[in-house]
């Protein structure tokens, strides 16, 4: 059975769940991967802070609560300054990972659709390097051309893998209605925000790159998912095989 429009919460179906005080049954990640199964995760980001903004909290949650065997963290566009920032940030977020691989590429920022063949070739390299249980990538309907290109090539390359598309708040106003939520503890919410502001000083001059921006989107998703902490990250799960 393939479900293309469903609501999932990474919560244990018990009333004692630390993230939820109600009695509604929730979908546990173990139903997808099995209890304590070693997980391989691939995180894709067009730019140096995209993974942290889109799924940083989710990665912290998974690394703290599941048997994550390996994480591949791939960024497609950078320059010398941003690459250094991105590597420090990735190391920080993946501090609990048993095995990790951080790859920072330098495809031309803003031009991904026009160099798509080269990026597609690199996707084939990634595919040979890891067979992930879960992939984080950009939202397919993101209005940023680089984000959209990475999402399209991800789906083109990984046809039989579980893919969660994350969201990036920005000027384009393309925030939509995601159907999968990962509630965050206050600790992980704060760690995500503090890390972004600490490890990406080159972005601090941007009017949107603020604590309020990052907290507000997680607060909205926390309301929508009824997260006990009040905060969550949201994703689009277009195809899930049960």
N, C-alpha and C positions, 0 to 999 in steps of 0.2 A: 504494500500500500504506500502510495506517495502522497504526502500532504504538503500543499504549497501555501496554505494560509492558516497557520495555527499559532496559538499563544502558548509559549513554554516558559516556565520559571525553573531555575536551577535551585529547587528547594526539596528537602526531604518531605515525603507525605506524612508528616507527624505534627501533632499540635505543639510539640516541644521544639520545633524548628527555631533556631535563633534569629532567623530573618523574617519570620512571619508569625503573628499571634492568632490568626484565624484558624479555621478547621477545613478550609478547602483543600482537596488533594492537589498536590503539585507534582510536576514531572521532574524526576531526579536525573542528573546526568548519567548515573550508573545504568539507567534503562537503555542508554545508547551504547555505552562502552563496557558494561559489566563491572562488577565490584572489583575495585583495585587493579583493573587492567592498566598496564603501562600505556600511556598516551603519547603520541607524537603530534606536535602542534606546529603549524606553519603560519606565521604572521607576516602579511604583506602590506607595505605602505609606499605610496608614491613619493612622499617627501619625508624629511627626517623626523618630524614630530607626529606624523599621522597615526602610527600604531599606538603611541601613548595616548593621544587624544581619543581615538576611536575605541580601543579595546584594552587600554592599560589596566583598568580596574578589573576587567574580566580575567586577564592573565594573572594578576595578583591573586584573584580568587581561586583560579584553577591550580596554581602552584602551591597554594596553602591548603587546599582541600582534596586534591586528587593526586594520583600517582602519575605525574608527568615525567615521562622518561627523557624526552628530547624536545627542544624548541628551536626552530629555525626562524630567524628574525631577518627579514629582507627589506631593505629600503632601496628605491630605484633612482632617486635623484638627490644629489648633494653637491657641496663644494668643500674645500679643505676645512673651513670653519665649521660648517654644519655637520660634516662627517665626524669631527672630533666630538661635538656635542652629542650626536646620535649614538656614538659608541659608548660614551659614558652613561647616557641614559639607559640604553639597552642593558648594559652590564648591571645597572642598578635594579631594573625591573626583573631581570632574570637571575637575581642573586640566589634564589632557591632552586634553580633548574639543575638537575643532575647532569644533563648534557645540553650544550647550546652552541649554536652557530650564528654569528652575526655577520651579515653581508651588506655592505653599503656600496651601491653603484652610483654612477655619475651620468645617467641619461639626462638630456637637456630639459631643464624645468620648463613646463608649459608647452612642450612640443611632442608629448608622447604619441599622439595619434599619427604624427608625421614620421616618427621613427619606430613605428609599431613592429616592423619586421625584426629589427634588432632586439626589441624587448621580448617579442615572441620567441626568438632563439634562446634568450636567457631563461625564459620560462621552461623550456625543454631541459635546460641544465638543472634547474631546480627540481623538476619532476624526477630526474635520474638520481637526485641526491637524497630525496626523502619521499616516503609514502605516508602522508599525514592522516591521522584520524580526524583532525579538525583543522580547518583553515579560516583565518580571519582575513577579510579583504574589504575593499571599499564597496559602498552602496552602488548598485548598478545604475540607479537614476541620479547619482551625484552630478551636479552641473559643472564641476571642474573637469576639464577634458583629461587631465592626467589621471585623476581618480577613476573616472569612468573607463579609461583604457585598461588600467590594471584589473578592474573588476571583470571586464569582458574577457581578457586574456586568461584570467584565473579560471573562469567557467569553461573556457575553450580548452584549457590544458588539463584541469582536474575534473573529469566528468563523473567520477564515481566516489567522490569524497564529500564529507559533510562540510558545508561552507556557511559561515555566518558573516553577513555584510554589516560593517559598522558605519556610523554616521559622523560627519565632521561639521560642526556649526560654522557658518561663514556668511559673507555678504550676499551670496546668491539666494539665500532663503529657500533651500531645498530640503529642509527637514520634513520628513514624512511621518508615516504611521507604522512603525516597526511592529513585529509580531513575536519577538523573543526578548526576554528581559533577564538580566543577571543582577540581582540585588547585591549591593556592596555594603560592607561594614564601614562604619565611620573611619576606622583606621585606614582601610584601603582607599576610600575616597580622598582622604587627606594626603595619603602618600602619593597618589596619582597627581594631584594638583601641585603639591610641593615639588615633586620631581620635574614636572613640566616647567615651572617657574625657575627652578634651580639650574637645570641642565641645558636650557635653551635661551641663554641671555641674548643671543642675536635676534630673538623674536620679541623681546620685551617692549620694543618701541611700537609694536603694532597695537592699534586701539582695541582689537578683539582678544588679544592674547593676555587674558587676565583671569584671576581667581574667580571672579563673578561669572564669567562666561562658562568656564568648565564646571563650576558647581551648579549653575542654573540648569544646564541640560540634564545633569544627573539627578537634580531635584525633580524636574518634570517627569523623567522616566521613573523615578521612585514613586511618585504619586500614581502614575498609570499602572504600576505593577504592585501597588500596595506594599512596598518594601517596608519592613519594620524600622529600618534605620532612616527611611525617607529618601534613600538614594539608590540609583541603579544605572546600569548601562543598557542600551537597547540595540537590537540587531534585527536584520531581515534574514529569516530562514526560509528560503524559497522552495527547497526540496529536502525532505527528510524521509528516509525509508525506515519503516518500522517492521 
